[in-house]
Amino acid sequence: MLKRKSLLSAAVLMMLFTIILTACGGTSNTASSPAPAATAEASAPAASEQPAATDTPAAEFRDYETPKGTVKIPAKPKRIVTDFYGGELLSVGANVVGVEPSAFENPFLTDLLKNTKDVGYPINVEKTLELAPDLIVVMYDGNYDALSKIAPTIYIPYGTATNIYETVKLFGDIVGAPDKAEAFLADFDKKAAEGREKLKGIVKEDDTFGIYELTDKGELWIFGDNAGRGGQVLYNALKLKMPEKNKNDNQTLQLSMELLPEYAADYMFLTTYDPEKKGDKLKELKDSPVWKGLPATKNNHLFYNDFDTYYRYDPIAITSQIDLFVDMIVARNVENKK
């Protein structure tokens, strides 16, 4: 009897062992499991050495339509590498593990990028591979094929979204966080309304506001409502008036000094692109009889703004710029009353 029980116990154990082996094998070979991602370089580390995006169950992927065709992306990506969409992704709570170098000069993103790595531009394939992203989002597609072998890669050309609302909803959808997109836009609307309230009694109904930029080559440009430099803040958030002549479909227009008075505004905001900080072109502009003769100059409604601060156009920068513009207009009003 004891011998029979021992044999029976051994048989049960053998059966359980067989079931466990079968289950383990089935998990790694089911038809629904995604195929392992190809590496970008032959010398890349083995897949077992990195947390690959393919660890995500197939049910947690979805199809996403792009100019490059349909891409299967994680429903809730956990590690994202991007070139120029750092601020857009951060605005909807994404975990950005790698971004291009100029993002670290964005004063509105400094604290949010403390744990993010510089992946270079164009995006360095080897650096990206080391970060083991489960999603890559790019504005430029120069090395799209190599990146798409590392992780699902979405190509979103510059200008795909035309305002902060479209932008935030777009990226909220990409990262599977539409609720965070709605919350961000609600905060933006609240701040914009507060800004408009502060300007009541300061800005007249017919006052016009213009955005201008001087380059290190002495070129002078005007900007619209969706080309950075604060356009979305002035014209969309604060609902201030653009001079009628300054409106154009291209968002930017180069001017000669002779034509500048025709495109002048009651309030004028100038940024200067001067990477070497020479200052010579700005001095020439300020000394110009045309510049000195503008109504905005005579009424002390001319503002010289830092390029790095006002060039930015991601949702986080735009929202932060509301207070900057409102405060400078209010402060100048106080100054002009003295």
Buried (B, 14 or more C-beta within 10 A) or exposed (E): EEEEEEEEEEEEEEEEEEEEEEEEEEEEEEEEEBEEBEBBEEEBEEBEEBEBBBEBEEEEBEEBEBEEEEBEBBEEBBBBBBBBBBBBBBBBBBBBBBBBEBBBEBEBBEEBBEEBBBBBBBBBBBBBBBBBBBBBBBBBBEBBEBBBBBBBBBBBEEEEBEBBBEBBBBBBEBBBBEEBBBBBBEEBBEBBEEBBEBBEEEBEEEBBBBBBBBBBEEEBBBBBBBBBBBBBBBBBBBEBBBBEBBEEEEBBBEBEBEBBEEBBBBBBBBBBBBEEEEEEBBEEBBEEEBBEEBBBBEEEBBBEBEBEBBBBBBBBBBBBBBBBBBEBBBEBBEEEEE
